[in-house]
């Protein structure tokens, strides 16, 4: 078994020819499945974001 991020790390030199890749890191992005945007953002979300 091999992870896809390991495959990508191995192939990095072919993605950027002529550039020496010294290190590569993996990170994981997750989301909270419990979030309910309707309760948290009442009204026009675009206007609220502009005010910040």
DSSP file (Angstrom, degrees, kcal/mol; ACC not computed):
  #  RESIDUE AA STRUCTURE BP1 BP2  ACC     N-H-->O    O-->H-N    N-H-->O    O-->H-N    TCO  KAPPA ALPHA  PHI   PSI    X-CA   Y-CA   Z-CA
    1    1 A X              0   0    0      0, 0.0     2,-0.4     0, 0.0     0, 0.0   0.000 360.0 360.0 360.0 138.0    0.0    0.0    0.0
    2    2 A X        -     0   0    0      4,-0.0     2,-0.2     3,-0.0     0, 0.0  -0.999 360.0-124.2-136.0 139.2    1.3    3.5   -0.8
    3    3 A X    >>  -     0   0    0     -2,-0.4     4,-1.5     1,-0.1     3,-0.6  -0.523  18.9-125.5 -82.4 149.1   -0.3    6.8    0.0
    4    4 A X  H 3> S+     0   0    0      1,-0.3     4,-2.4     2,-0.2     5,-0.2   0.836 110.4  58.8 -64.6 -32.2   -1.1    9.3   -2.7
    5    5 A X  H 3> S+     0   0    0      1,-0.2     4,-2.2     2,-0.2    -1,-0.3   0.835 103.4  53.2 -67.7 -28.8    0.9   12.0   -1.0
    6    6 A X  H <> S+     0   0    0     -3,-0.6     4,-2.1     2,-0.2    -1,-0.2   0.887 108.3  50.0 -68.5 -38.6    4.0    9.8   -1.2
    7    7 A X  H  X S+     0   0    0     -4,-1.5     4,-1.8     2,-0.2    -2,-0.2   0.921 111.3  48.7 -63.8 -43.7    3.5    9.4   -4.9
    8    8 A X  H  X S+     0   0    0     -4,-2.4     4,-0.6     1,-0.2    -2,-0.2   0.918 109.9  51.7 -63.3 -43.2    3.2   13.1   -5.3
    9    9 A X  H >< S+     0   0    0     -4,-2.2     3,-0.8     1,-0.2     4,-0.3   0.901 109.8  49.6 -59.9 -41.1    6.4   13.7   -3.3
   10   10 A X  H 3< S+     0   0    0     -4,-2.1     3,-0.4     1,-0.2    -1,-0.2   0.864 114.0  45.7 -65.3 -35.4    8.3   11.2   -5.5
   11   11 A X  H >X S+     0   0    0     -4,-1.8     4,-1.2     1,-0.2     3,-0.8   0.395  80.5 103.4 -90.8   2.2    7.1   12.9   -8.6
   12   12 A X  H XX S+     0   0    0     -3,-0.8     4,-1.8    -4,-0.6     3,-0.6   0.881  77.0  55.6 -55.0 -42.8    7.7   16.5   -7.5
   13   13 A X  H 34 S+     0   0    0     -3,-0.4     6,-0.3    -4,-0.3    -1,-0.3   0.845 107.3  50.2 -60.7 -30.7   10.9   16.9   -9.6
   14   14 A X  H <4 S+     0   0    0     -3,-0.8     3,-0.4     1,-0.2    -1,-0.2   0.749 107.4  54.3 -78.7 -21.3    8.9   16.0  -12.8
   15   15 A X  H << S+     0   0    0     -4,-1.2     2,-0.4    -3,-0.6    -2,-0.2   0.856 122.5  27.7 -75.3 -35.5    6.3   18.6  -11.9
   16   16 A X  S >< S-     0   0    0     -4,-1.8     3,-1.7     3,-0.2    -1,-0.3  -0.713  84.6-162.2-126.3  79.5    8.9   21.3  -11.7
   17   17 A X  T 3  S+     0   0    0     -3,-0.4    -3,-0.1    -2,-0.4     3,-0.1  -0.352  75.8  23.6 -64.2 139.8   11.8   20.4  -13.9
   18   18 A X  T 3  S+     0   0    0      1,-0.2     2,-0.5    -5,-0.1    -1,-0.2   0.348  99.6 104.7  88.6  -5.9   15.0   22.3  -13.2
   19   19 A X    <   -     0   0    0     -3,-1.7     2,-0.6    -6,-0.3    -1,-0.2  -0.925  68.4-133.7-110.4 131.3   14.1   23.0   -9.6
   20   20 A X        -     0   0    0     -2,-0.5     2,-0.8    -3,-0.1    -3,-0.0  -0.734  15.4-153.5 -84.3 119.8   15.7   21.1   -6.8
   21   21 A X        +     0   0    0     -2,-0.6     3,-0.1     1,-0.2    -8,-0.1  -0.847  18.3 174.6 -95.6 109.7   13.1   19.9   -4.3
   22   22 A X        +     0   0    0     -2,-0.8     2,-0.3     1,-0.2    -1,-0.2   0.926  63.6   1.3 -80.7 -47.8   14.8   19.6   -0.9
   23   23 A X        -     0   0    0      2,-0.0     2,-0.3     0, 0.0    -1,-0.2  -0.937  55.8-166.2-140.1 160.2   11.8   18.8    1.3
   24   24 A X        -     0   0    0     -2,-0.3     2,-0.3    -3,-0.1   -15,-0.0  -0.989   9.0-159.4-147.0 143.1    8.0   18.3    1.0
   25   25 A X        -     0   0    0     -2,-0.3     2,-0.3     2,-0.0    -2,-0.0  -0.921   8.2-142.0-125.4 149.4    5.4   18.2    3.7
   26   26 A X        -     0   0    0     -2,-0.3     2,-0.3     2,-0.0    -2,-0.0  -0.828  18.4-176.4-105.2 147.9    1.9   16.8    3.8
   27   27 A X        -     0   0    0     -2,-0.3     2,-0.5     2,-0.0    -2,-0.0  -0.982  17.4-135.1-141.5 156.7   -1.0   18.4    5.5
   28   28 A X        -     0   0    0     -2,-0.3     2,-0.5     2,-0.0    -2,-0.0  -0.925   9.2-158.4-116.4 132.7   -4.6   17.4    6.1
   29   29 A X        +     0   0    0     -2,-0.5     2,-0.3     2,-0.0    -2,-0.0  -0.943  19.3 174.2-109.9 125.1   -7.6   19.6    5.7
   30   30 A X        -     0   0    0     -2,-0.5     2,-0.3     2,-0.0    -2,-0.0  -0.840  16.7-148.5-124.7 164.1  -10.8   18.6    7.5
   31   31 A X        -     0   0    0     -2,-0.3     2,-0.8     4,-0.0     3,-0.0  -0.950  25.4-110.3-131.0 154.9  -14.1   20.2    8.0
   32   32 A X    >   -     0   0    0     -2,-0.3     3,-1.3     1,-0.2    -2,-0.0  -0.749  21.5-163.6 -85.7 114.3  -16.6   20.1   10.8
   33   33 A X  T 3  S+     0   0    0     -2,-0.8    -1,-0.2     1,-0.2     0, 0.0   0.648  85.3  65.0 -72.3 -13.7  -19.6   18.1    9.7
   34   34 A X  T 3  S+     0   0    0      2,-0.0    -1,-0.2    -3,-0.0     2,-0.1   0.548  74.4 115.4 -85.9  -7.9  -21.6   19.5   12.6
   35   35 A X    <   -     0   0    0     -3,-1.3     2,-0.5     1,-0.1    -4,-0.0  -0.385  46.5-165.3 -70.3 138.2  -21.5   23.1   11.4
   36   36 A X    >>  -     0   0    0      1,-0.1     4,-1.7    -2,-0.1     3,-0.6  -0.902   5.2-172.0-124.6 100.6  -24.8   24.6   10.4
   37   37 A X  H 3> S+     0   0    0     -2,-0.5     4,-2.6     1,-0.2    -1,-0.1   0.789  81.2  64.2 -66.2 -28.5  -24.3   27.8    8.4
   38   38 A X  H 34 S+     0   0    0      1,-0.2    -1,-0.2     2,-0.2    -2,-0.0   0.899 108.5  40.4 -62.8 -39.5  -28.0   28.7    8.5
   39   39 A X  H <4 S+     0   0    0     -3,-0.6     3,-0.3     1,-0.2    -1,-0.2   0.865 119.4  45.2 -74.9 -36.1  -28.0   29.1   12.2
   40   40 A X  H  < S+     0   0    0     -4,-1.7     2,-0.6     1,-0.2    -2,-0.2   0.837 115.9  43.0 -79.2 -33.5  -24.6   30.8   12.4
   41   41 A X     <  +     0   0    0     -4,-2.6     2,-0.3    -5,-0.2    -1,-0.2  -0.798  68.2 178.5-121.1  88.7  -25.0   33.3    9.6
   42   42 A X        +     0   0    0     -2,-0.6     2,-0.2    -3,-0.3    -3,-0.1  -0.706  56.7   4.8 -85.6 139.5  -28.4   35.0    9.5
   43   43 A X  S    S-     0   0    0     -2,-0.3     2,-0.8     4,-0.0    -2,-0.0  -0.531 118.9  -8.4  91.2-156.2  -29.0   37.6    6.8
   44   44 A X     >  -     0   0    0     -2,-0.2     4,-1.6     1,-0.2     3,-0.1  -0.710  53.5-167.4 -86.3 109.0  -26.7   38.5    4.0
   45   45 A X  H  > S+     0   0    0     -2,-0.8     4,-2.2     1,-0.2     5,-0.2   0.860  85.4  58.4 -65.3 -37.5  -23.3   36.8    4.5
   46   46 A X  H  > S+     0   0    0      1,-0.2     4,-1.9     2,-0.2    -1,-0.2   0.899 106.2  48.8 -61.2 -41.4  -21.6   38.9    1.8
   47   47 A X  H  > S+     0   0    0      1,-0.2     4,-1.7     2,-0.2    -1,-0.2   0.896 110.0  51.5 -65.7 -40.2  -22.5   42.1    3.6
   48   48 A X  H  X S+     0   0    0     -4,-1.6     4,-0.8     1,-0.2    -2,-0.2   0.886 110.0  49.5 -64.3 -38.5  -21.2   40.7    6.9
   49   49 A X  H  < S+     0   0    0     -4,-2.2     3,-0.5     1,-0.2    -1,-0.2   0.866 108.0  53.5 -69.7 -35.3  -17.9   39.7    5.3
   50   50 A X  H  < S+     0   0    0     -4,-1.9    -1,-0.2     1,-0.2    -2,-0.2   0.856 103.4  57.6 -66.1 -34.5  -17.5   43.2    3.8
   51   51 A X  H  <        0   0    0     -4,-1.7    -1,-0.2     1,-0.3    -2,-0.2   0.761 360.0 360.0 -68.3 -24.8  -17.9   44.9    7.2
   52   52 A X     <        0   0    0     -4,-0.8    -1,-0.3    -3,-0.5    -2,-0.2   0.470 360.0 360.0 -81.0 360.0  -15.0   42.9    8.6
